[in-house]
């Protein structure tokens, strides 16, 4: 299956996403914020990026814009509890959005469509 980089600052949520994605047969890489994600992408070559938008140190918005400067092909799914943020993120380069909270089925469906 796919190699997925999950960027999420909330430990419980990160564990949930990892468990669901591994259960679906994916390899999961983890980061707790956007700092260093460009280096992880360069070194590990994930097939998909699943990222929260609101995080300390480096927010998802900044990270997505930075990634899109050098990598337009990597599918990106953005997540947030704030619907107004999700409206903006498509313009910044995310391929899909998930509004929190969402179900296992929502996550696996979004990942399958993005891949």
N, CA, C and O atoms as CSV, one atom per row, in Angstrom:
chain,resi,resn,atom,element,x,y,z
A,1,UNK,N,N,0.834,-1.187,0.000
A,1,UNK,CA,C,0.000,0.000,0.000
A,1,UNK,C,C,0.880,1.253,0.000
A,1,UNK,O,O,2.042,1.200,-0.401
A,2,UNK,N,N,0.327,2.363,0.446
A,2,UNK,CA,C,1.010,3.652,0.344
A,2,UNK,C,C,1.787,4.014,1.603
A,2,UNK,O,O,1.520,3.510,2.694
A,3,UNK,N,N,2.757,4.904,1.414
A,3,UNK,CA,C,3.494,5.497,2.530
A,3,UNK,C,C,2.873,6.874,2.773
A,3,UNK,O,O,2.869,7.726,1.885
A,4,UNK,N,N,2.347,7.083,3.990
A,4,UNK,CA,C,1.613,8.306,4.311
A,4,UNK,C,C,2.298,9.041,5.455
A,4,UNK,O,O,2.577,8.458,6.503
A,5,UNK,N,N,2.566,10.319,5.245
A,5,UNK,CA,C,3.115,11.177,6.290
A,5,UNK,C,C,1.958,11.897,6.972
A,5,UNK,O,O,1.214,12.636,6.327
A,6,UNK,N,N,1.808,11.677,8.281
A,6,UNK,CA,C,0.751,12.311,9.067
A,6,UNK,C,C,1.386,13.382,9.952
A,6,UNK,O,O,2.295,13.095,10.730
A,7,UNK,N,N,0.900,14.616,9.829
A,7,UNK,CA,C,1.403,15.733,10.628
A,7,UNK,C,C,0.256,16.214,11.511
A,7,UNK,O,O,-0.730,16.769,11.026
A,8,UNK,N,N,0.405,15.990,12.816
A,8,UNK,CA,C,-0.661,16.295,13.786
A,8,UNK,C,C,-0.032,16.551,15.143
A,8,UNK,O,O,0.776,15.754,15.618
A,9,UNK,N,N,-0.402,17.666,15.772
A,9,UNK,CA,C,0.188,18.005,17.070
A,9,UNK,C,C,-0.542,17.375,18.250
A,9,UNK,O,O,0.025,17.292,19.340
A,10,UNK,N,N,-1.774,16.934,18.067
A,10,UNK,CA,C,-2.522,16.306,19.155
A,10,UNK,C,C,-2.227,14.808,19.168
A,10,UNK,O,O,-2.548,14.095,18.217
A,11,UNK,N,N,-1.620,14.343,20.241
A,11,UNK,CA,C,-1.141,12.963,20.329
A,11,UNK,C,C,-2.254,11.929,20.148
A,11,UNK,O,O,-2.053,10.922,19.468
A,12,UNK,N,N,-3.414,12.162,20.740
A,12,UNK,CA,C,-4.526,11.215,20.630
A,12,UNK,C,C,-4.987,11.113,19.176
A,12,UNK,O,O,-5.240,10.017,18.675
A,13,UNK,N,N,-5.093,12.249,18.510
A,13,UNK,CA,C,-5.501,12.248,17.104
A,13,UNK,C,C,-4.451,11.567,16.229
A,13,UNK,O,O,-4.795,10.789,15.338
A,14,UNK,N,N,-3.186,11.852,16.476
A,14,UNK,CA,C,-2.106,11.225,15.718
A,14,UNK,C,C,-2.162,9.709,15.860
A,14,UNK,O,O,-1.986,8.983,14.882
A,15,UNK,N,N,-2.402,9.238,17.063
A,15,UNK,CA,C,-2.518,7.795,17.301
A,15,UNK,C,C,-3.716,7.215,16.543
A,15,UNK,O,O,-3.605,6.151,15.934
A,16,UNK,N,N,-4.852,7.903,16.575
A,16,UNK,CA,C,-6.052,7.441,15.869
A,16,UNK,C,C,-5.785,7.325,14.371
A,16,UNK,O,O,-6.070,6.287,13.774
A,17,UNK,N,N,-5.242,8.378,13.757
A,17,UNK,CA,C,-4.981,8.352,12.314
A,17,UNK,C,C,-3.993,7.249,11.959
A,17,UNK,O,O,-4.175,6.543,10.967
A,18,UNK,N,N,-2.954,7.104,12.763
A,18,UNK,CA,C,-1.947,6.074,12.516
A,18,UNK,C,C,-2.561,4.685,12.587
A,18,UNK,O,O,-2.307,3.846,11.723
A,19,UNK,N,N,-3.362,4.444,13.607
A,19,UNK,CA,C,-4.005,3.138,13.775
A,19,UNK,C,C,-4.915,2.813,12.597
A,19,UNK,O,O,-4.877,1.703,12.067
A,20,UNK,N,N,-5.726,3.774,12.188
A,20,UNK,CA,C,-6.648,3.561,11.066
A,20,UNK,C,C,-5.873,3.285,9.780
A,20,UNK,O,O,-6.190,2.345,9.051
A,21,UNK,N,N,-4.871,4.092,9.505
A,21,UNK,CA,C,-4.120,3.944,8.258
A,21,UNK,C,C,-3.293,2.664,8.230
A,21,UNK,O,O,-3.222,1.999,7.197
A,22,UNK,N,N,-2.669,2.311,9.348
A,22,UNK,CA,C,-1.932,1.050,9.401
A,22,UNK,C,C,-2.888,-0.131,9.266
A,22,UNK,O,O,-2.554,-1.135,8.636
A,23,UNK,N,N,-4.064,-0.012,9.850
A,23,UNK,CA,C,-5.072,-1.063,9.727
A,23,UNK,C,C,-5.528,-1.266,8.292
A,23,UNK,O,O,-5.965,-2.355,7.918
A,24,UNK,N,N,-5.423,-0.212,7.492
A,24,UNK,CA,C,-5.775,-0.296,6.076
A,24,UNK,C,C,-4.582,-0.739,5.228
A,24,UNK,O,O,-4.675,-0.797,4.002
A,25,UNK,N,N,-3.458,-1.054,5.887
A,25,UNK,CA,C,-2.297,-1.580,5.182
A,25,UNK,C,C,-1.255,-0.559,4.771
A,25,UNK,O,O,-0.314,-0.898,4.052
A,26,UNK,N,N,-1.397,0.676,5.206
A,26,UNK,CA,C,-0.447,1.725,4.826
A,26,UNK,C,C,0.728,1.799,5.798
A,26,UNK,O,O,0.605,1.449,6.972
A,27,UNK,N,N,1.854,2.255,5.293
A,27,UNK,CA,C,2.997,2.588,6.140
A,27,UNK,C,C,2.815,4.040,6.570
A,27,UNK,O,O,2.518,4.898,5.738
A,28,UNK,N,N,2.990,4.324,7.852
A,28,UNK,CA,C,2.739,5.671,8.360
A,28,UNK,C,C,4.013,6.281,8.936
A,28,UNK,O,O,4.685,5.680,9.774
A,29,UNK,N,N,4.327,7.483,8.469
A,29,UNK,CA,C,5.387,8.314,9.032
A,29,UNK,C,C,4.692,9.394,9.845
A,29,UNK,O,O,3.599,9.828,9.479
A,30,UNK,N,N,5.303,9.840,10.947
A,30,UNK,CA,C,4.649,10.809,11.819
A,30,UNK,C,C,5.517,12.037,12.058
A,30,UNK,O,O,6.745,11.960,12.109
A,31,UNK,N,N,4.832,13.185,12.205
A,31,UNK,CA,C,5.473,14.424,12.637
A,31,UNK,C,C,4.471,15.164,13.513
A,31,UNK,O,O,3.271,15.148,13.241
A,32,UNK,N,N,4.969,15.814,14.570
A,32,UNK,CA,C,4.068,16.491,15.503
A,32,UNK,C,C,3.835,17.962,15.160
A,32,UNK,O,O,3.011,18.621,15.795
A,33,UNK,N,N,4.549,18.478,14.166
A,33,UNK,CA,C,4.292,19.829,13.652
A,33,UNK,C,C,4.953,19.949,12.282
A,33,UNK,O,O,5.592,19.011,11.804
A,34,UNK,N,N,4.792,21.107,11.661
A,34,UNK,CA,C,5.288,21.289,10.305
A,34,UNK,C,C,6.780,21.492,10.163
A,34,UNK,O,O,7.307,21.451,9.051
A,35,UNK,N,N,7.478,21.713,11.279
A,35,UNK,CA,C,8.928,21.904,11.208
A,35,UNK,C,C,9.610,20.617,10.750
A,35,UNK,O,O,9.364,19.548,11.309
A,36,UNK,N,N,10.444,20.716,9.761
A,36,UNK,CA,C,11.186,19.553,9.292
A,36,UNK,C,C,10.439,18.653,8.329
A,36,UNK,O,O,10.989,17.653,7.868
A,37,UNK,N,N,9.197,18.985,8.015
A,37,UNK,CA,C,8.414,18.130,7.125
A,37,UNK,C,C,9.017,18.087,5.722
A,37,UNK,O,O,9.011,17.034,5.084
A,38,UNK,N,N,9.531,19.202,5.237
A,38,UNK,CA,C,10.150,19.208,3.905
A,38,UNK,C,C,11.296,18.208,3.833
A,38,UNK,O,O,11.469,17.525,2.824
A,39,UNK,N,N,12.075,18.124,4.904
A,39,UNK,CA,C,13.186,17.172,4.942
A,39,UNK,C,C,12.678,15.731,4.974
A,39,UNK,O,O,13.254,14.854,4.331
A,40,UNK,N,N,11.614,15.488,5.713
A,40,UNK,CA,C,11.027,14.141,5.757
A,40,UNK,C,C,10.518,13.756,4.377
A,40,UNK,O,O,10.734,12.631,3.926
A,41,UNK,N,N,9.846,14.678,3.707
A,41,UNK,CA,C,9.330,14.401,2.364
A,41,UNK,C,C,10.478,14.091,1.415
A,41,UNK,O,O,10.399,13.142,0.636
A,42,UNK,N,N,11.537,14.878,1.474
A,42,UNK,CA,C,12.688,14.659,0.596
A,42,UNK,C,C,13.348,13.303,0.865
A,42,UNK,O,O,13.702,12.590,-0.074
A,43,UNK,N,N,13.514,12.949,2.134
A,43,UNK,CA,C,14.221,11.713,2.494
A,43,UNK,C,C,13.357,10.466,2.360
A,43,UNK,O,O,13.839,9.422,1.922
A,44,UNK,N,N,12.089,10.566,2.731
A,44,UNK,CA,C,11.230,9.376,2.809
A,44,UNK,C,C,10.303,9.186,1.606
A,44,UNK,O,O,9.788,8.088,1.394
A,45,UNK,N,N,10.089,10.229,0.829
A,45,UNK,CA,C,9.248,10.164,-0.373
A,45,UNK,C,C,7.856,9.561,-0.104
A,45,UNK,O,O,7.511,8.538,-0.696
A,46,UNK,N,N,7.058,10.177,0.775
A,46,UNK,CA,C,5.719,9.639,1.023
A,46,UNK,C,C,4.835,9.776,-0.215
A,46,UNK,O,O,5.078,10.615,-1.083
A,47,UNK,N,N,3.811,8.935,-0.274
A,47,UNK,CA,C,2.849,8.968,-1.373
A,47,UNK,C,C,1.726,9.964,-1.107
A,47,UNK,O,O,1.011,10.362,-2.026
A,48,UNK,N,N,1.572,10.366,0.163
A,48,UNK,CA,C,0.472,11.243,0.569
A,48,UNK,C,C,0.852,11.969,1.849
A,48,UNK,O,O,1.544,11.417,2.705
A,49,UNK,N,N,0.394,13.209,1.974
A,49,UNK,CA,C,0.568,13.989,3.199
A,49,UNK,C,C,-0.807,14.265,3.783
A,49,UNK,O,O,-1.677,14.815,3.108
A,50,UNK,N,N,-0.999,13.884,5.036
A,50,UNK,CA,C,-2.225,14.155,5.789
A,50,UNK,C,C,-1.829,15.100,6.906
A,50,UNK,O,O,-1.047,14.730,7.781
A,51,UNK,N,N,-2.363,16.326,6.890
A,51,UNK,CA,C,-1.888,17.314,7.857
A,51,UNK,C,C,-2.996,18.115,8.517
A,51,UNK,O,O,-3.995,18.477,7.895
A,52,UNK,N,N,-2.782,18.377,9.792
A,52,UNK,CA,C,-3.613,19.323,10.525
A,52,UNK,C,C,-3.227,20.718,10.036
A,52,UNK,O,O,-2.133,20.918,9.510
A,53,UNK,N,N,-4.128,21.672,10.213
A,53,UNK,CA,C,-3.823,23.035,9.790
A,53,UNK,C,C,-3.344,23.928,10.917
A,53,UNK,O,O,-2.494,24.794,10.704
A,54,UNK,N,N,-3.877,23.730,12.116
A,54,UNK,CA,C,-3.532,24.606,13.232
A,54,UNK,C,C,-2.608,23.853,14.182
A,54,UNK,O,O,-3.034,22.953,14.905
A,55,UNK,N,N,-1.329,24.241,14.164
A,55,UNK,CA,C,-0.313,23.591,14.995
A,55,UNK,C,C,0.662,24.644,15.500
A,55,UNK,O,O,0.798,25.705,14.891
A,56,UNK,N,N,1.340,24.363,16.605
A,56,UNK,CA,C,2.369,25.298,17.073
A,56,UNK,C,C,3.605,25.239,16.167
A,56,UNK,O,O,3.799,24.276,15.425
A,57,UNK,N,N,4.408,26.251,16.238
A,57,UNK,CA,C,5.690,26.347,15.532
A,57,UNK,C,C,5.549,26.574,14.030
A,57,UNK,O,O,6.031,27.584,13.516
A,58,UNK,N,N,4.911,25.675,13.330
A,58,UNK,CA,C,4.742,25.826,11.881
A,58,UNK,C,C,3.364,25.303,11.520
A,58,UNK,O,O,3.121,24.097,11.559
A,59,UNK,N,N,2.463,26.208,11.170
A,59,UNK,CA,C,1.098,25.803,10.872
A,59,UNK,C,C,1.007,25.106,9.522
A,59,UNK,O,O,1.877,25.251,8.663
A,60,UNK,N,N,-0.059,24.355,9.362
A,60,UNK,CA,C,-0.283,23.613,8.136
A,60,UNK,C,C,-0.364,24.485,6.899
A,60,UNK,O,O,0.096,24.092,5.827
A,61,UNK,N,N,-0.954,25.683,7.045
A,61,UNK,CA,C,-1.041,26.594,5.905
A,61,UNK,C,C,0.350,26.908,5.357
A,61,UNK,O,O,0.598,26.786,4.158
A,62,UNK,N,N,1.247,27.310,6.248
A,62,UNK,CA,C,2.618,27.652,5.856
A,62,UNK,C,C,3.317,26.451,5.236
A,62,UNK,O,O,4.010,26.572,4.225
A,63,UNK,N,N,3.128,25.300,5.851
A,63,UNK,CA,C,3.774,24.084,5.385
A,63,UNK,C,C,3.302,23.724,3.978
A,63,UNK,O,O,4.118,23.399,3.115
A,64,UNK,N,N,1.990,23.779,3.741
A,64,UNK,CA,C,1.451,23.439,2.424
A,64,UNK,C,C,1.994,24.395,1.364
A,64,UNK,O,O,2.409,23.956,0.292
A,65,UNK,N,N,1.997,25.689,1.652
A,65,UNK,CA,C,2.527,26.660,0.682
A,65,UNK,C,C,3.998,26.390,0.388
A,65,UNK,O,O,4.424,26.484,-0.763
A,66,UNK,N,N,4.764,26.063,1.397
A,66,UNK,CA,C,6.184,25.774,1.216
A,66,UNK,C,C,6.390,24.513,0.379
A,66,UNK,O,O,7.231,24.489,-0.519
A,67,UNK,N,N,5.629,23.480,0.673
A,67,UNK,CA,C,5.746,22.223,-0.077
A,67,UNK,C,C,5.385,22.439,-1.537
A,67,UNK,O,O,6.061,21.926,-2.428
A,68,UNK,N,N,4.326,23.192,-1.787
A,68,UNK,CA,C,3.863,23.398,-3.161
A,68,UNK,C,C,4.859,24.189,-4.012
A,68,UNK,O,O,4.791,24.137,-5.240
A,69,UNK,N,N,5.764,24.904,-3.395
A,69,UNK,CA,C,6.782,25.624,-4.165
A,69,UNK,C,C,7.719,24.662,-4.879
A,69,UNK,O,O,8.227,24.972,-5.956
A,70,UNK,N,N,7.951,23.490,-4.281
A,70,UNK,CA,C,8.904,22.537,-4.854
A,70,UNK,C,C,8.284,21.201,-5.237
A,70,UNK,O,O,8.895,20.427,-5.974
A,71,UNK,N,N,7.087,20.921,-4.749
A,71,UNK,CA,C,6.476,19.614,-5.000
A,71,UNK,C,C,4.988,19.799,-5.259
A,71,UNK,O,O,4.192,19.909,-4.326
A,72,UNK,N,N,4.627,19.832,-6.518
A,72,UNK,CA,C,3.224,20.021,-6.882
A,72,UNK,C,C,2.479,18.695,-7.004
A,72,UNK,O,O,1.249,18.678,-7.049
A,73,UNK,N,N,3.211,17.587,-7.058
A,73,UNK,CA,C,2.594,16.290,-7.307
A,73,UNK,C,C,2.112,15.565,-6.053
A,73,UNK,O,O,1.200,14.742,-6.138
A,74,UNK,N,N,2.699,15.850,-4.898
A,74,UNK,CA,C,2.346,15.128,-3.675
A,74,UNK,C,C,0.899,15.421,-3.282
A,74,UNK,O,O,0.552,16.579,-3.050
A,75,UNK,N,N,0.049,14.396,-3.202
A,75,UNK,CA,C,-1.322,14.631,-2.739
A,75,UNK,C,C,-1.317,15.067,-1.272
A,75,UNK,O,O,-0.608,14.496,-0.445
A,76,UNK,N,N,-2.121,16.088,-0.965
A,76,UNK,CA,C,-2.213,16.613,0.392
A,76,UNK,C,C,-3.669,16.642,0.827
A,76,UNK,O,O,-4.532,17.174,0.128
A,77,UNK,N,N,-3.930,16.059,2.000
A,77,UNK,CA,C,-5.241,16.152,2.635
A,77,UNK,C,C,-5.067,17.013,3.877
A,77,UNK,O,O,-4.256,16.697,4.747
A,78,UNK,N,N,-5.827,18.100,3.960
A,78,UNK,CA,C,-5.767,19.006,5.106
A,78,UNK,C,C,-6.932,18.721,6.044
A,78,UNK,O,O,-8.039,18.413,5.604
A,79,UNK,N,N,-6.666,18.829,7.354
A,79,UNK,CA,C,-7.690,18.562,8.371
A,79,UNK,C,C,-7.802,19.753,9.311
A,79,UNK,O,O,-6.802,20.379,9.663
A,80,UNK,N,N,-9.042,20.058,9.715
A,80,UNK,CA,C,-9.250,21.108,10.710
A,80,UNK,C,C,-10.669,21.020,11.253
A,80,UNK,O,O,-11.579,20.549,10.570
A,81,UNK,N,N,-10.847,21.472,12.472
A,81,UNK,CA,C,-12.183,21.583,13.054
A,81,UNK,C,C,-12.855,22.875,12.596
A,81,UNK,O,O,-14.056,23.056,12.795
A,82,UNK,N,N,-12.090,23.765,11.989
A,82,UNK,CA,C,-12.602,25.071,11.573
A,82,UNK,C,C,-12.951,25.053,10.086
A,82,UNK,O,O,-12.058,25.041,9.238
A,83,UNK,N,N,-14.237,25.049,9.769
A,83,UNK,CA,C,-14.684,24.961,8.383
A,83,UNK,C,C,-14.142,26.108,7.530
A,83,UNK,O,O,-13.810,25.901,6.363
A,84,UNK,N,N,-14.049,27.307,8.093
A,84,UNK,CA,C,-13.562,28.442,7.304
A,84,UNK,C,C,-12.102,28.256,6.881
A,84,UNK,O,O,-11.707,28.753,5.826
A,85,UNK,N,N,-11.298,27.558,7.675
A,85,UNK,CA,C,-9.921,27.261,7.281
A,85,UNK,C,C,-9.901,26.301,6.096
A,85,UNK,O,O,-9.081,26.434,5.187
A,86,UNK,N,N,-10.806,25.341,6.121
A,86,UNK,CA,C,-10.837,24.343,5.062
A,86,UNK,C,C,-11.209,24.972,3.725
A,86,UNK,O,O,-10.747,24.520,2.677
A,87,UNK,N,N,-12.039,26.011,3.752
A,87,UNK,CA,C,-12.392,26.709,2.518
A,87,UNK,C,C,-11.161,27.358,1.884
A,87,UNK,O,O,-11.043,27.399,0.659
A,88,UNK,N,N,-10.261,27.854,2.699
A,88,UNK,CA,C,-9.067,28.548,2.206
A,88,UNK,C,C,-7.982,27.610,1.709
A,88,UNK,O,O,-7.251,27.937,0.773
A,89,UNK,N,N,-7.877,26.460,2.325
A,89,UNK,CA,C,-6.717,25.603,2.087
A,89,UNK,C,C,-6.684,25.009,0.679
A,89,UNK,O,O,-5.606,24.713,0.164
A,90,UNK,N,N,-7.831,24.832,0.058
A,90,UNK,CA,C,-7.844,24.342,-1.313
A,90,UNK,C,C,-7.121,25.290,-2.254
A,90,UNK,O,O,-6.451,24.861,-3.193
A,91,UNK,N,N,-7.262,26.573,-1.996
A,91,UNK,CA,C,-6.586,27.581,-2.807
A,91,UNK,C,C,-5.073,27.542,-2.612
A,91,UNK,O,O,-4.320,27.982,-3.481
A,92,UNK,N,N,-4.633,27.020,-1.478
A,92,UNK,CA,C,-3.201,26.963,-1.175
A,92,UNK,C,C,-2.528,25.714,-1.720
A,92,UNK,O,O,-1.300,25.626,-1.733
A,93,UNK,N,N,-3.326,24.741,-2.172
A,93,UNK,CA,C,-2.721,23.570,-2.771
A,93,UNK,C,C,-3.104,22.228,-2.203
A,93,UNK,O,O,-2.568,21.210,-2.641
A,94,UNK,N,N,-4.017,22.180,-1.240
A,94,UNK,CA,C,-4.468,20.875,-0.736
A,94,UNK,C,C,-5.395,20.240,-1.765
A,94,UNK,O,O,-6.187,20.928,-2.409
A,95,UNK,N,N,-5.290,18.929,-1.912
A,95,UNK,CA,C,-6.128,18.206,-2.858
A,95,UNK,C,C,-7.494,17.860,-2.280
A,95,UNK,O,O,-8.473,17.726,-3.013
A,96,UNK,N,N,-7.550,17.717,-0.954
A,96,UNK,CA,C,-8.798,17.348,-0.283
A,96,UNK,C,C,-8.767,17.894,1.134
A,96,UNK,O,O,-7.711,18.243,1.660
A,97,UNK,N,N,-9.940,17.960,1.742
A,97,UNK,CA,C,-10.052,18.447,3.117
A,97,UNK,C,C,-10.947,17.510,3.920
A,97,UNK,O,O,-11.863,16.886,3.385
A,98,UNK,N,N,-10.659,17.428,5.209
A,98,UNK,CA,C,-11.492,16.677,6.151
A,98,UNK,C,C,-11.796,17.592,7.325
A,98,UNK,O,O,-10.888,18.150,7.941
A,99,UNK,N,N,-13.085,17.741,7.633
A,99,UNK,CA,C,-13.449,18.543,8.792
A,99,UNK,C,C,-13.530,17.642,10.012
A,99,UNK,O,O,-14.234,16.632,10.010
A,100,UNK,N,N,-12.790,18.025,11.065
A,100,UNK,CA,C,-12.791,17.269,12.319
A,100,UNK,C,C,-14.068,17.571,13.086
A,100,UNK,O,O,-14.559,18.698,13.009
A,101,UNK,N,N,-14.617,16.640,13.805
A,101,UNK,CA,C,-14.199,15.235,13.866
A,101,UNK,C,C,-14.723,14.474,12.648
A,101,UNK,O,O,-15.734,14.848,12.055
A,102,UNK,N,N,-14.028,13.419,12.292
A,102,UNK,CA,C,-14.457,12.573,11.184
A,102,UNK,C,C,-14.267,11.119,11.574
A,102,UNK,O,O,-13.561,10.801,12.530
A,103,UNK,N,N,-14.912,10.243,10.816
A,103,UNK,CA,C,-14.908,8.811,11.133
A,103,UNK,C,C,-13.751,8.088,10.446
A,103,UNK,O,O,-13.067,8.645,9.587
A,104,UNK,N,N,-13.554,6.840,10.848
A,104,UNK,CA,C,-12.566,5.988,10.174
A,104,UNK,C,C,-12.896,5.882,8.693
A,104,UNK,O,O,-12.015,5.966,7.837
A,105,UNK,N,N,-14.189,5.696,8.405
A,105,UNK,CA,C,-14.623,5.559,7.013
A,105,UNK,C,C,-14.322,6.822,6.212
A,105,UNK,O,O,-13.884,6.738,5.065
A,106,UNK,N,N,-14.554,7.992,6.807
A,106,UNK,CA,C,-14.244,9.254,6.125
A,106,UNK,C,C,-12.754,9.339,5.801
A,106,UNK,O,O,-12.370,9.744,4.703
A,107,UNK,N,N,-11.921,8.954,6.766
A,107,UNK,CA,C,-10.472,9.013,6.578
A,107,UNK,C,C,-10.021,8.048,5.490
A,107,UNK,O,O,-9.282,8.438,4.586
A,108,UNK,N,N,-10.452,6.806,5.565
A,108,UNK,CA,C,-10.005,5.821,4.572
A,108,UNK,C,C,-10.519,6.167,3.178
A,108,UNK,O,O,-9.823,5.934,2.190
A,109,UNK,N,N,-11.724,6.718,3.088
A,109,UNK,CA,C,-12.261,7.115,1.789
A,109,UNK,C,C,-11.470,8.286,1.203
A,109,UNK,O,O,-11.141,8.275,0.016
A,110,UNK,N,N,-11.166,9.283,2.014
A,110,UNK,CA,C,-10.395,10.436,1.538
A,110,UNK,C,C,-9.004,10.013,1.068
A,110,UNK,O,O,-8.516,10.489,0.043
A,111,UNK,N,N,-8.378,9.125,1.819
A,111,UNK,CA,C,-7.048,8.635,1.446
A,111,UNK,C,C,-7.118,7.853,0.137
A,111,UNK,O,O,-6.291,8.058,-0.750
A,112,UNK,N,N,-8.091,6.967,0.012
A,112,UNK,CA,C,-8.231,6.175,-1.214
A,112,UNK,C,C,-8.448,7.080,-2.428
A,112,UNK,O,O,-7.874,6.841,-3.490
A,113,UNK,N,N,-9.263,8.102,-2.276
A,113,UNK,CA,C,-9.518,9.020,-3.391
A,113,UNK,C,C,-8.281,9.843,-3.739
A,113,UNK,O,O,-8.021,10.104,-4.914
A,114,UNK,N,N,-7.522,10.250,-2.733
A,114,UNK,CA,C,-6.335,11.078,-2.977
A,114,UNK,C,C,-5.211,10.294,-3.643
A,114,UNK,O,O,-4.424,10.847,-4.412
A,115,UNK,N,N,-5.146,9.004,-3.341
A,115,UNK,CA,C,-4.086,8.181,-3.926
A,115,UNK,C,C,-4.457,7.767,-5.335
A,115,UNK,O,O,-3.690,7.068,-5.996
